[in-house]
Amino acid sequence: MPGGNPPPPTQTITVTQTASGPEPTSSCSTGAIQCCESMTKARYPTATKILGLLGIVVEGLDVLVGLTCSAIEVIGVGGGACSSNVVCCQDNSHNSLISIGCLPIIL
């Protein structure tokens, strides 16, 4: 593109959410337990803007996504506390900006 950067490559992410309620901590098999500042559905404006900027297409607009997430290393010890949303997400590979396919966790 003259005078600008090319758009980011598009990445399609398929998320399979089989549960709608909170999961026990032991069932988080997709990666680290996350603490997210907020949760939303992929179809809502905040999420669609971030997904669009990253070039990510999520199949299923009702997929829960976490915004501004960080891993919780040790639960209940010092900095391991989370005062926001504790979740387990299928895709945590976007530098803590957005995590995709999240389910709430019961601690």
ABEGO torsion letter per residue (X at the ends): XBGBBBBBBBBBBBBBBABABBBBAAABAAEBBBBBABBBBAABAAAAAAAAAAGBBBBEAABBBBBGBBBBABBGBEAABBABBBBBBABAAAGGABBBGBBBBBX
